[in-house]
Structure formats: C-alpha cells, structure tokens
Amino acid sequence: MISPVKIGNNFSRVAPHYEQHADIQYLLAERLLEQIKQQNISPDKILDIGCGTGRLTQALLRQYPYAAVMGLDVSREMVKAAKDRGIEAVSADAQELPFRDETFNLIVSNAAYQWVGNLAAAFQEARRILREEGIFIISCFGRNTLKELRDCFGIRESVLPEKGALCDGLIAAGFSKINVERDMFHKYFDTTGSLLYWLKRTGANRIYKSQPRISRGRFKEANDFYSRNCRHNGKIYAEFEVFYATARR
C-alpha cells in the first residue's frame, strides 16, 4: 500500500504538465459525465474526489450551473491548479473526508480510487457525507491495467484493485443499487520510451507495490518484449482496464 503522503507528493510533481498527457483520464471523465446525465438528477451539492487540475470539476459546474461544486485532492499542487481555474477545492485524503455527514447529493471520482489503500474505509467515508438517496459514481483503473508491463518486469503485485474488491468495498460501506461495469482499451505509443515517459508524466508510474529499477538492460528487455508482443501498425500499445461503478446511499 502506498501512503497518501507519497501519492500526494507524486502527483504534486506532475501537476505542472499533467494536462498535456492525461488524455486517457479525460476520456474516462467524458464517459462519467454521460453516465451522470443518464441518472436524470438535479444535484445541488457535488463533490469531485481526486479532482486533479479541476477539468472534470469544471465540466460539472457547466453541467449543473446552479449547484455548489467542490473539488478534493490529496495533492496540494493539484488543488492549487484547480483553484487557478476558479474552482473551490481542498486538499485531503479520500479516507478522511473533511465534511459533515450528509453534505452532498452527488459524489464523483475519476481515476482516483485505485490509489486508495483501504477501499472499504474510503467508500464508508463517501457514504457518510452523502445524503439519503445520494449517488456515488466513479471510474477506477483495474488490476489488468498495464499487465504486459508487469509481465515484462516479472512483477506480481499491483496496487490496482480487482472488480471483486470494488464490489466488496461498496457493499461493506453500506451502499445499495450497486452497478460495476468493465471496459478494456489500448493506448498506442511510438516507442517503449514514450510509454514510460507518459506513465511518469501522468503519475501512473506508481501502480506497482515494488517499483522496478529500469537499467539499460531492463529497458532493452522491455523494448524487445513490447516489439514482440504488443505491436500493431508500427506502434506499440499498452492495455488499460477500467471499472465504472455507480451506487446509492
């Protein structure tokens, strides 16, 4: 388990250039917005957990112009970037939310809960601050994300959750009407080096419990591995597993 402090520091380092590279995260955010629209609700208090630079938070403000929308992130630099957009945001850990019981009627989170060490505790906190019949809707990278990179380096353990862990955590937290969908997709890169660079620039290079030291020899092994196993139309690809979860208090 990676500590919230380390996660916050990691994302604070990438905050200045995050938006230039977070294309996948923004695709997930667009799907989340569509799923929220399908709920046919008119929330007046919304929280975006793991708001990052505030791009999704800003979209929620446009979608619900009469609602009070707030962002929250463990990274102080991400919160600063969100505030620079004019967004109200606070820095805090998802496992210890600084709000009173039953404050919000919609809580949203995009690609953030995979970094939480104790999903059940974090989900309990989200449920605590939701109003009765409030909606909790999130996206989260799954265990099979970048499995090929794990195989390449011989890494067995990942911090990313399996679908069962998400479902169990939501049930343990006391949520109802739980629905979890799974999606898989590829992102293409020119080289193995550009893949590793992208991971570093988006803060996603911390998905393993033990971080491999990438020496020249290991980099060559990775390059050879991707060339043999993950190549299509002259590019290499990385595979991503994403879960979309919806639940009610």
Beta strands, then each sheet from edge to edge (+ up, - down):
strand 1: 45-49
strand 2: 68-73
strand 3: 88-91
strand 4: 104-110
strand 5: 130-141
strand 6: 176-189
strand 7: 231-232
strand 8: 235-248
sheet 1: 3+ 2+ 1+ 4+ 5+ 8- 6+
sheet 2: 3+ 2+ 1+ 4+ 5+ 8- 7+
end
